[in-house]
Amino acid sequence: MSVTAADLLQAAHAVVPKISAADAQAKMAEGALLLDVRDAPELQANGRAEGSHHIPRGMLEFRADAATPFHDPELRKDRPVILHCASGGRAALAGKLLKDMGFAEVHNLGGFQDWVDGGGAVIEPVDPGM
């Protein structure tokens, strides 16, 4: 039996709780990692949440696994992780992946706009000039 993207998202939403920007900011103040899983061109075009860490969704498995040479030390299984992407779908899928890899506390902030609408500070994109 095969699954659809909708099936995968439903399973992810079932195990990765959604939180507000205010809750995310409070958890960050206590040491949680805000992880942006958008692709680099999205950050360049739209900016990023202040205090966020960036790992593109396509590299997450390798950055999260301490046994790989690509491991990112910001990702620790005992550190709460709050994910966001552009609209929340990739963040949900990434959150389920981290849960499957043994990360204890994982949350989905949703999309970048959820951060902005919640009053989160933004680092504006770099103006490439003309």
C-alpha positions, 0 to 999 in steps of 0.5 A: 500500500502506498501513501500520499503526501496528505497521509504523510502530513496527517501522520506528522501533524498527529505527533508534532504539536503546533505552537504559536510564535509567542510560545516559540519565543518563550521556548527559545528564551529557555534554550530551544532551537528555532530551525528554519527548513526552507531552501536558501533562496527562500531565506534570501528572498524573504529574510529569516526569523531572528535567532533562527538556525537554518538547515534545508529540509533536504539535508536534515537527516544528515545534519541531525545524525551525530554519526555522520560527518555532516552533523550540526552540533546545534541539533541535540536530542535533549534540546527542544526544536521548533521548526518552521518553513514557508507554510508549515508542511515541510516543518511538520514532516521535518518534525516527524523525522526528528521525532523518529530519529529520537529527538525528545521535544519537537514543535511546529511553528508553521510558516515564516509568516506565522512568526512575523504575524506573531511579532517575531523579529526578522532579519531582512534579506540581503539586498543583492544590489543592481 
